[in-house]
């Protein structure tokens, strides 16, 4: 009975993972997923259907080599003498690791998917986090750095203590607070910063990205028109078709077929129907999401107007779904309109007075790049005020982090190290 419950839980997680993968997949990636599915299931028919579509040659992107890395992690798991339950859950959790090497699901979310106790899910996660590269399957930067330091046997160093006890403060640039609490000198603090700088915040990128595999970006959605309503074509329709293989339906209905063969074919047919249902569910959800976004940002797309404030959180509330679902749905997807192609994420912007968040962040980035000195958030706020953009230093701090711009203390420290 317990084994049956485990199999049911694992099946449900596989279903969830499959839908997450389909939802997050770009048109090109979806084509490969469907082709692989058709190779494994005779009831699925896959046809390539490349239509002529002009794509600007200068717009390129790197193609992920993620699958081979995932396979390698699973192979490492298979070499370990683990309890079958833990091993099975670990294999499925590995599928959820993103291109940067992070696991964007909490223990509670995974427990809900698995219907399993947190202890066994945590055990499976601990196993994955013990694999190479160090820092894999972390939930945030702090955990990623701590895992890497443990792998290097640095638990007794001041740098490890800083990350363990004051990790959030460190990542938010509260160095004076850390210095005071730990009674550090400027030299000691600089040494700690230098040690932490050696850690890799994106442990899987070196494995996932293969620079030699560079292809043009392909639009996942093509805007046909805005009148009378928004009309969108799915880019995948220009690449492939996947449908039920009628020939196998006829084979299954034949009276001469053996009973065992019929059971097998029934199973495959049901799998094929479910797979096509997931594809259609993905299509319906993305269609509603993208049409809303495009209509909302019509002026920006058509007339190069101002980008209206729009957040992923607002979209999640609008469509009564989770924030993570929206995030995955728009991840690495592109829209084309006329001769232009742009990322779906470009259409999101947080409100900041009369200007969009993107415009303000662009100004902050320009100020930090063009300044000879490492300006503080307060100084950047003052520079923005001179340009007519009034925002508080704490807002500058938030926007700066979104653009992955280091705080002034780290910028000064790193500049000194580079000059040495």
C-alpha atoms as one frame of an Amber mdcrd trajectory, in Angstrom:
protein
   0.000   0.000   0.000   2.831   2.378   0.927   4.633   1.574  -2.345   1.431
   2.265  -4.288   1.017   5.635  -2.535   4.627   6.519  -3.390   4.062   5.616
  -7.042   0.926   7.778  -7.125   2.778  10.683  -5.495   5.687  10.365  -7.922
   3.268  10.183 -10.854   1.548  13.382  -9.708   4.887  15.152  -9.371   5.869
  13.941 -12.856   2.633  15.427 -14.194   3.352  18.750 -12.462   6.942  18.788
 -13.680   5.860  17.997 -17.250   3.384  20.891 -17.262   5.991  23.234 -15.727
   8.469  22.221 -18.453   5.901  22.701 -21.215   4.832  26.071 -19.826   8.373
  27.366 -19.484   9.518  26.008 -22.862  10.000  28.395 -25.765   8.536  27.521
 -29.169  11.827  25.946 -30.283  12.221  24.000 -27.030   8.589  22.843 -27.211
   9.268  21.469 -30.689  12.080  19.301 -29.316   9.987  18.120 -26.350   7.134
  17.111 -28.669   9.478  15.375 -31.108  10.970  13.344 -28.252   7.472  12.483
 -26.972   6.460  11.254 -30.441   9.560   9.055 -30.637   8.571   7.389 -27.359
   4.838   7.077 -28.068   3.514   5.559 -31.348   0.149   7.283 -30.828   1.753
  10.704 -31.286   2.559  11.967 -34.770   5.093  14.785 -35.112   5.548  16.828
 -38.288   8.077  19.594 -38.836   6.472  22.552 -40.530   9.043  25.272 -41.027
   7.334  28.224 -42.655   9.296  31.097 -44.118   9.798  33.664 -41.407  12.257
  36.511 -41.586  14.199  36.914 -38.347  16.739  39.732 -37.882  20.102  38.000
 -38.229  21.770  40.159 -35.571  19.402  38.970 -32.819  21.037  35.883 -31.350
  20.733  33.839 -28.187  22.625  31.006 -26.599  20.895  27.635 -26.526  20.935
  25.786 -23.226  22.720  22.482 -22.816  20.635  21.761 -19.737  19.442  18.237
 -20.518  22.928  16.701 -20.492  23.679  18.366 -17.157  20.413  17.091 -15.643
  21.241  13.593 -16.910  24.642  13.822 -15.252  23.113  14.772 -11.896  20.677
  11.862 -12.150  23.554   9.520 -12.932  25.356  10.712  -9.800  22.194   9.958
  -7.803  22.033   6.454  -9.272  25.572   5.722  -8.047  24.559   6.431  -4.449
  23.095   3.723  -2.265  19.890   5.593  -1.441  16.497   4.534  -0.200  14.299
   4.074  -3.341  11.838   6.687  -2.076  14.555   9.311  -1.570  16.198   8.425
  -4.886  12.912   8.734  -6.778  12.091  12.114  -5.238  15.651  13.378  -5.860
  15.409  12.483  -9.560  12.210  14.481  -9.884  13.478  17.481  -7.906  16.511
  17.665 -10.221  14.099  18.361 -13.092  13.032  21.567 -11.329  16.522  23.117
 -11.241  16.716  26.204 -13.458  19.472  27.314 -15.848  21.328  29.189 -13.096
  21.388  26.099 -10.880  18.677  27.244  -8.460  15.634  25.410  -7.144  12.820
  27.982  -7.155  10.430  25.811  -5.132  10.155  25.788  -1.361  10.052  22.578
   0.678   6.355  23.234   1.355   5.577  23.551  -2.382   7.362  20.290  -3.136
   5.622  18.551  -0.238   2.262  19.611  -1.659   3.158  18.252  -5.092   4.412
  14.978  -3.634   1.990  14.636  -0.751   5.041  13.639   1.267   6.426  14.600
   4.664   8.947  17.456   4.698  11.627  15.241   6.243  11.924  12.915   3.232
  11.785  15.810   0.738  14.488  17.635   2.705  16.583  14.460   2.734  16.337
  14.200  -1.059  17.257  17.877  -1.414  20.264  17.460   0.886  21.532  14.668
  -1.365  21.220  16.863  -4.480  22.969  19.769  -2.754  25.909  17.476  -1.968
  26.559  16.931  -5.695  28.838  18.867  -8.038  28.944  21.757  -8.721  28.807
  23.143  -5.165  25.831  25.415  -4.652  23.514  23.460  -6.936  19.791  23.416
  -6.005  20.127  26.360  -3.603  16.998  28.466  -3.047  18.796  31.824  -2.863
  22.234  33.473  -3.026  22.884  33.045   0.684  22.266  29.300   0.614  24.274
  28.973  -2.607  27.334  30.656  -1.090  27.050  28.681   2.154  26.932  25.373
   0.224  30.055  26.364  -1.719  31.901  27.312   1.450  30.988  24.013   3.085
  32.355  22.182   0.052  35.619  24.100   0.495  35.731  23.287   4.252  35.458
  26.971   5.169  32.970  26.590   8.050  35.433  28.034  10.577  36.311  31.153
   8.575  35.017  34.682   9.324  33.555  34.804   5.791  31.385  31.754   6.518
  30.192  33.310   9.782  29.230  36.490   7.939  27.139  34.575   5.412  25.625
  32.246   7.999  24.667  34.897  10.559  24.476  38.095   8.520  23.929  36.810
   4.972  20.929  39.033   4.263  22.714  42.090   5.625  25.784  41.308   3.508
  23.805  40.857   0.291  21.962  44.110   0.973  25.215  45.974   1.574  24.896
  46.658   5.312  28.645  46.349   5.843  28.933  48.915   8.616  26.382  46.916
  10.635  28.322  43.666  10.101  31.595  45.372  10.891  30.178  46.685  14.156
  28.509  43.428  15.257  31.531  41.263  14.437  34.040  43.898  15.630  35.990
  43.792  12.349  38.675  46.108  11.068  38.483  47.569   7.545  41.194  45.137
   6.449  39.345  42.126   7.860  36.101  43.210   6.183  37.898  43.706   2.847
  39.393  40.218   3.151  35.957  38.712   3.806  34.499  40.532   0.801  37.382
  39.267  -1.353  36.763  35.661  -0.234  33.038  35.845  -0.897  33.699  37.419
  -4.290  35.486  34.215  -5.349  32.239  32.240  -4.968  30.021  31.583  -7.975
  26.485  33.034  -7.653  25.317  31.000 -10.689  26.817  27.514 -10.217  25.176
  25.882 -13.252  25.733  28.490 -15.941  29.094  27.061 -16.943  27.384  23.709
 -17.530  24.143  24.915 -19.116  25.486  27.453 -21.592  27.430  26.297 -24.625
  28.724  29.397 -26.448  29.226  27.447 -29.672  25.460  26.821 -29.899  24.175
  30.222 -30.978  20.927  30.577 -32.916  18.596  33.427 -33.888  15.829  34.164
 -31.429  12.540  32.787 -32.655   9.287  34.544 -31.708   6.941  32.522 -29.520
   4.101  34.911 -30.361   3.540  36.906 -33.550   1.219  39.915 -33.318  -0.856
  39.891 -36.515  -3.021  42.920 -35.786  -4.614  45.047 -33.076  -7.934  45.657
 -34.809 -10.677  44.961 -34.025  -9.041  42.956 -31.236  -5.529  41.667 -30.635
  -4.766  38.794 -33.005  -1.808  36.593 -32.088  -0.258  33.648 -33.892   1.768
  31.092 -31.956   5.316  30.783 -33.270   5.232  27.032 -32.676   2.592  26.685
 -35.426   5.267  27.697 -37.929   7.645  25.032 -36.639   5.716  21.819 -36.042
   2.451  19.967 -35.594   1.729  17.178 -33.126  -1.415  15.088 -33.212  -2.826
  11.589 -32.667  -1.599   8.929 -35.067  -4.834   7.555 -36.556  -3.054   4.501
 -37.961  -2.337   3.227 -34.455  -5.919   3.890 -33.412  -6.995   1.502 -36.190
  -4.379  -1.053 -35.095  -5.687  -0.981 -31.536  -9.251  -1.565 -32.727  -8.294
  -4.610 -34.803  -9.892  -7.837 -33.572  -6.721  -9.849 -34.185  -4.675  -7.909
 -31.645  -3.452  -9.838 -28.601  -4.894  -8.918 -25.181  -1.501  -7.934 -23.684
  -0.742  -5.785 -26.715  -4.097  -4.069 -26.348  -3.367  -3.230 -22.698  -0.014
  -1.738 -23.707  -1.535   0.249 -26.580  -4.344   1.530 -24.338  -1.766   2.801
 -21.879   0.172   4.553 -24.639  -2.985   6.059 -26.104  -4.005   7.493 -22.725
  -0.523   8.949 -22.272  -0.740  10.544 -25.721  -4.138  12.101 -24.969  -2.887
  13.524 -21.667   0.225  14.934 -23.315  -1.864  16.694 -25.973  -4.189  17.973
 -23.236  -1.204  19.518 -21.394  -0.085  21.143 -24.666  -3.567  22.599 -25.165
  -3.764  23.802 -21.541  -0.411  25.530 -22.012  -1.657  27.136 -25.208  -4.901
  28.395 -23.653  -3.136  29.869 -20.610  -0.367  31.540 -22.609  -2.871  32.857
 -25.152  -4.935  34.640 -22.490  -1.829  35.924 -20.713  -0.067  37.295 -23.791
  -3.189  38.862 -25.325  -3.816  40.752 -22.104  -0.194  41.958 -21.834  -0.043
  43.013 -25.499  -3.348  44.882 -25.335  -2.296  46.572 -22.087   1.002  47.758
 -23.602  -0.479  48.534 -27.047   0.843  52.122 -27.126   4.378  50.987 -26.263
   4.349  48.258 -28.941   2.652  50.203 -31.737   3.822  53.764 -31.199   6.982
  53.375 -29.120   5.059  55.084 -26.335   5.559  54.960 -22.577   5.599  51.545
 -20.964   2.666  51.389 -18.544   3.329  50.012 -15.043   2.616  46.270 -14.970
   3.900  43.665 -12.511   3.904  39.873 -12.514   2.077  40.009  -9.187  -0.761
  42.016 -10.749  -0.990  39.508 -13.569  -1.098  36.584 -11.119  -3.993  38.259
  -9.292  -5.753  39.032 -12.579  -5.656  35.390 -13.704  -6.037  33.860 -10.228
  -2.804  31.885 -10.360   0.514  31.812  -8.517   3.295  34.312  -9.125   5.697
  31.463  -9.949   3.324  30.239 -12.685   3.312  33.663 -14.359   7.095  33.897
 -14.017   7.585  30.547 -15.727   5.040  31.336 -18.427   6.856  34.491 -19.611
  10.386  33.160 -19.070  12.651  33.270 -22.163   9.813  34.005 -24.584   9.722
  36.545 -27.380   7.071  38.520 -29.252   7.376  39.866 -32.789   5.509  42.801
 -34.276   6.400  43.882 -37.785  10.188  43.744 -38.053  10.720  44.013 -34.293
  11.259  41.159 -31.856  11.462  41.646 -28.104  11.311  39.734 -24.846   7.936
  39.364 -23.117   9.638  40.528 -19.908  10.312  43.899 -21.560   6.592  44.596
 -21.269   6.681  44.498 -17.459   7.452  47.560 -15.401   6.886  48.587 -11.801
   5.341  52.014 -11.129   7.679  54.818 -10.104   5.859  58.136 -10.206   5.210
  59.194 -13.791   7.983  57.037 -15.227   8.102  53.281 -15.538  10.475  51.294
 -13.382  12.492  50.344 -16.471  13.098  54.000 -17.347  14.249  54.781 -13.810
  16.499  51.711 -13.685  18.028  52.723 -17.038  18.865  56.127 -15.552  20.406
  54.533 -12.444  22.519  52.240 -14.596  23.695  55.159 -16.752  24.603  57.204
 -13.674  26.672  54.391 -12.106  28.416  53.576 -15.405  29.286  57.166 -16.260
  30.450  58.198 -12.791  34.182  58.263 -11.997  33.441  57.486  -8.348  31.320
  54.803  -6.672  28.209  56.801  -5.806  26.092  55.851  -2.801  22.348  55.294
  -3.134  21.770  58.722  -1.601  24.096  60.360  -4.122  22.374  58.521  -6.993
  19.035  59.706  -5.616  20.345  63.279  -5.723  21.575  62.875  -9.301  18.145
  61.551 -10.302  16.493  64.525  -8.608  18.535  66.820 -10.858  16.948  65.014
 -13.818  13.457  65.487 -12.393  13.135  61.943 -11.019  12.316  62.075  -7.316
  12.784  58.723  -5.563  14.130  57.838  -2.124  17.579  56.244  -1.608  15.902
  53.011  -0.435  14.092  52.834  -3.813  17.396  53.383  -5.595  18.750  50.487
  -3.518  15.913  48.220  -4.667  16.216  49.156  -8.348  20.002  48.875  -8.279
  19.756  45.283  -7.049  17.301  44.415  -9.809  19.946  45.454 -12.332  22.599
  43.514 -10.359  24.584  46.706  -9.710  26.805  46.359  -6.652  26.511  48.804
  -3.761  29.036  51.629  -3.489  31.153  49.879  -0.832  31.596  46.752  -2.964
  32.197  48.786  -6.121  34.967  50.730  -4.373  36.455  47.550  -2.884  36.433
  45.717  -6.214  37.889  48.740  -8.019  40.790  48.781  -5.532  41.368  45.040
  -5.972  41.399  45.364  -9.770  43.883  48.255  -9.618  46.196  46.141  -7.436
